[in-house]
């Protein structure tokens, strides 16, 4: 496993040294997979991306992921250069080329393309988009799923949409990286980020939920990524008649919650053991988080069987 516990802690798999990476229509061994130093993604973080699980021969929630990818690209006036169906074909071709069937996590990256010179103006792009697909055998750490993660509130906030629109899954992750660094400096696994008004927004790489009096609370979503797993949990709560509130709340209210958890494509539903040195119950008897983990596993099985 990796050295630090967190939602992206994973079980190492030696098969990953042999995977083939897709780059603009061709496949390359992992050690030979490269892009130009003039690529917009490398120079500027100019592009969009998705992390997608491949489980039992199927990409989970693929339509939702690709709709988000294309929506994000449209918000930065970037032409993906492919249709959604063509991107689907590329993804399936990649796992077939690697003879993969399950337990796989895919990173799909689309940058604006190669620049004529290192400059931010999109009009200096001289090629079509760069499309990269990185497949890895990657399973979450079971220890993290059971023991949870430690969150710390960080000084880096999620800003207004006219500063950087955090609803877009942009290659420019500087805000999240700052928050991640701050969290590690403070001894946390991830950083709990506030919005411009001081309310709890999200974490640097996952979405935050808390449980209070058998109700689930999460942020309004105005200052965070449109999370696929986040929305699945909201939908599960509604389907199971679990009270769910998308609302503003403070760190003080988090400290007094009964349970907390975070969500993400890779880790699914992960409990939180501590927030700012306030210990929380982790999967106690009659745990609502434990129930939500089970409901989410059921949803994944249903999705992969369709």
N, C-alpha and C positions, 0 to 999 in steps of 0.2 A: 504494500500500500504506500501511498504518499506519506510524507512525514507529518503533515499538519491536518488535523481533523477539520472537516467542513463539508458543505453540501456537495462539493465536487471531489471529495476524497473517493478514490476508486481502487479496485483490485487490479493489480498489474497483470498484463497478459502478453506473453512473449510473442504471440502471433502478430502483434502490432508492428514488429520490426520488418515484417514481410508484406505489409499492405501496399496496395497501389493507389496513388492519389490521382484524381481526375483534374486536369487543367486544360480548359478550352479545347475539349475534344480528344485529348490524348491522355494516356495513363503512364505514370512514372513511379518507380520505386520510391519509397518514403525518403531515402537519403538523397535522391536526385530531384525531388519535387521543388522547383524554384519558380519565382516570378521576377520580372524586371524591377530594378531599383527605381525605374521611372513610373512604376504602377501607382495609380491614384490611391489605392488602399495602403500601400507602404508609405508613400510620401505624406499623405494627408488624412488617412482614416476615412477616405471618401468612398462609401459603399454601405451595403447592408448584409446581414447574415442571419442564419437560423441554425439552431442546434436541434436535431431531430433524432428520436429513438427509432431503431429498427428492431421489431420484436416479433418473433414467430412468422417471419416472412413478410412483414408489413411495416411500412412507416406509420407511426402513430400520429393521428391528428394532422395528417399531411396537408389536407386542404386548408386548415386553419393556419398552419405555419407558412404556406406559400402565399396565402392571401395577405398575411402580415408582411411578408417579404416584398411583395409587389406594391402594397400600400406604402411602405416605407420608401421604396425606390421612387414612387410617384411624388412623394413629399419633397424629395431633393432633386426633382426633375431629371432622374436617371432612367434611361431605357435599359431594361435587363437584357434585351436582345433576343429573348426566347419567350415562348408562351409558357403558361403554367404547365400544360401537358408536356411540353418539351423538357422543362426542368424535372418533372416527375420521371420522364424517360431516362434522363441523365442519372438521377439518383438510383433508380433500379438497375441501370447498366453498371453502376459503380459497385453495388453490393454483389451483383452477379459475377462481375469480373474478379472479385475477391472471394467468390464462393462463400459468402456470408449468409447465415440464415436467422440468427437471433443474437441478443446480447450485444448489440452494436449501437454506437452513438455516432451520428454524422454531423460534421460541421460544413454547412453550405455557405460559401462566401461569394459575393458578387461585388466587385469594385467597378468604378466608372471606366477604367481602362488605363492605357499608357499615355503619359504626358509628353509633350515635345520638350518641356523644360520643367524644373521643379517650381510650380506656381499653382495657386489655388483655383484660379478661374477655370470652370469646366470647359470653356471653349478651347483651352489648350490641350484637350484630350484628343489624341490622334488615332486611336483604335476603338474598336467596340469594347464592351465590358469584358473583364477578366472573371471567369467562372471557375471556382475551385471547390472540389468536394473531398473532404478528408474523412474517411471511414476508420473507426477504431473499435476493437472489441473492448467494451467499457461497461463495467457494472458498478453500481454504487456500493460503498462500504456498508455492510450490514450492521457493523458496530455503530456507525453514525446514525443509521435509521432507528436504532434502539436507544442509544444514549443521548442523542441530540447534539446540538451545537450551542456554543456560547456567543451571544451577541453583545456588542457594545455600541452605544450611541456615538456617532462621529461628528466632527465639526464640518464636514463637507455635506452640503445640502443638495436636494434636487431643486433646480431653479425653475423659473418660469419658462414657458414654451417659446417665448421670443428670445431667450438666451440660448438654450439648446433643448430641442423637443425630445424629452426622454421617452415619449411614447414610441419613437422610432428605434428599431434595433440596428443602430448605426455601428459601423466599424470604429467610429471614434468613441472609445470607451474611457476617455481621460477622466471624466467625472467619477465613474465607478472605480477606476484604478486608484485615484486619490483617496476615495473612501475605504477601499480595501487596505491600502497602506496605513491609513490612520487607525483602522480596526486592529491590524496586526501589531502596531506600536502600542496599542492599549490593551493587548492581550486577548483579543477576541478572534473568533473564527470568521465572522463577517461583521460588517458595519450596518447598524440600523440608522437610516437616513431620514431626516426631517424635510418637510417642504418649506417654502419661503415664509409661511405663517407659523411655523413652529410645531406643526402637527406631524405625526408619524406618517411617513410616505411608503418606504420600501427598504430593502437591503441592497447592498452593492451588487449582488448577483442573483438574488431570489426575491420573492414577494412575501411580505409579513402578514400573519394572521394571529389574532389572540382569541382566547375563549374566556368568557365571563358569564357566570350564571346560565350555563348551558346555551349560550348564544355565541356566534362567531362574528368577530369584528375584523374588518380590513379597511384600508384607506379608500378614499374616493376614487383613486386611480388616475387623478388628474395630472400627477407628476411622476408617473412611472410607466414602464413598458406595458403594453397590452399583453399580459402574460397568458399563454395558452393553458398551462396547468392552473394558474390562478382562476381563470374563468371556469375551468372544469370543476374546481372545488366550489365555487359560488353556485354553479348549476347543480352539483350534487346536494348541497345544503338545501336548495329550494326543492329538489325532487324528494328528499328524505324528510321534509318538513322540519329542518333545523333552522332556527332563526339566524339569518345572516344580515349583517349591516355593513354597507359601504359608507363610511362616515369619517369625520374628523375626530381624532382622539390624541391624547398627549402621552408623553413618556410616563408621567405619574400614574396614568390609568394602566399602562402596560405593566408597571411594577406591581400592581395589585390584581393582575389577572390570575385566572385559575390554571391555564395552560397557554402555550403559544407554539406556533409552528411556522415553517416557511415552505414555499412551494417552488418548484422549478422542473423543467423538462427532464433533466438528468436524475435528480434525487427524488422527484415526486413529492411526497409529504414527509417533511423531516421535523421532528420535535425540537423545541428550544429548551435548553436546560437552565439558562441563566441570561439575564439582561442587566448589564451594568451592576454586576455583583448581587443582584436580586435573584435568588434561586427560585426556580419554578418546578412544579411537579412534572415529571417525564413519564408519560404513559401510565398513570396510576389506575387503580380499579375504576371502572366506569368512565374511562378516558374518552372524551369526544375526539381527541386527536387520533387515538388508536382506531376508533370507528371510521374516521375519515381516511386513514391509511388503507383500511380494508376496502372501503367503498371505491377508493381510487384504483386499487389493484383489480377490483372487479371490472371497473370501467376499461382499464387497459386490456384485460382479457377479452372483453366484448369487442373493443375496437379492433383488436388483432384478429378476431374471428370473422369479421364482416367481409 
